[in-house]
Amino acid sequence: MLLYPSINKLRDKTDSRYSLVILTAKRARDIVDGKPALTEEESERPVSQAAKEIAADMITYTRREEE
């Protein structure tokens, strides 16, 4: 089974694997809760849809500065 987008492409979008997992999980949860997909290409699995949206730069994040 081939994974698209590749994990290497997704890791370039975040500063760590942990950030990528959290970002993907939060977006997948939003999709499950009924928020619309941001890409025209929909996937049957919420995690796959979230990964495609991250790869397309439709989902981003900013890290808060520590005090």
Summary of the structure (lengths in Angstrom):
residues: 67
radius of gyration: 12.1
end to end distance: 44.0
largest distance: 44.0
contacts: 144
relative contact order: 0.20
helix: 46%
strand: 0%
